Amino acid sequence: MASLRDDVHRVVLATKPGEVMTYGEVAREVGRPGAARAVGQVMADSDNELPWWRVVAANGRLVPQHEEEHARRLRVEGVAVRNGKVVLSR
């Protein structure tokens, strides 16, 4: 059985440039609904192994203390960022 870490890595590594997921969406995708914070911890512990900029909070908020870099990386991939948040389409 794969670990949460392995599952999160698999899902996040499968995102393509311009795609954005929320931590909650990643959690649901790996079969752990409600585990958004755990996904965030896996992401924080990944040492830049993952395209971390493609994952945001449920409200589109960028990673605290990394907002400028987060926004820059997303914009390069064509993602709309306004007022420190990704413009999420639902």
N, C-alpha and C positions, 0 to 999 in steps of 0.2 A: 504494500500500500504506500502510495506516494505521500510525502510529507506536505504540510501547508506550504513550506518554502518552495519545494519543487513545483507544486501546482501553481503558485503565484508566478514563479519564474516562467513556467510554460505559457501561461496566459499573457503575461506582459510582454514577453519576447515575441509573441505572435501578433502584437499590434503593429500596424503599418504606419509609416509617416502620415501625419494628418489625422490619425485616429486618436480619440481621447476616451478614456474610461474613468469612472469614479472608483474609489476604493471599495465601495459597496457593490458595484457591478463586478469587480474582480472577485470579491468574496462570493457572490452568487454563482459566478462562472465556475469557481472551483468547488462548488457544493457546500459552502460554508456561509449561508446568508446570515447577516448580523455580525460578521467578523471583519468589518471594515477596519477597525483599529489594529487588528492582528495583521491584516494585509499591509497597513501603513508601517508597522514595525518590521515586517519582512523587507519592505521596500527600503526603509532606513538602514537596515543591516546589510544591504546588498552591495555596498562598496562600489557603486556605479556600474555594476554588472548588467543592469537593466536600463531600458529607456524610460527612466523615472519621470521624465517630463510629460509623458503621455497619460499619467494618472493624476487625477485631481480630486479634491473634496466634492461632496455631493452638491454643494452650491457653486461649484466651479472655481473655488478659491485655489490659488497657487500655493506652493510649499512655503511656509513662513521662513523668513531670512534668506530665501532663494528666489524671491518673486521675479527679480529682473532677469536672472539667468533662465528661469522657468519660462517666462513670457518670451524671451528671445528665441529659445529653442522651438517653442510652439509656433511662433510666427514664421520662422524659417520653413516649417512644414505646412504653412498655410492655415493655421488655426487662428480664429479670431479671439483676441484677448482685449477686454475693455475694463478699465477701472480695477485692475488686479485680479480679474476673473476670466475664465474661459467662457465664451458664449456657448452654452450647452444646448444642443437641439434634443428635444424629447419626442 
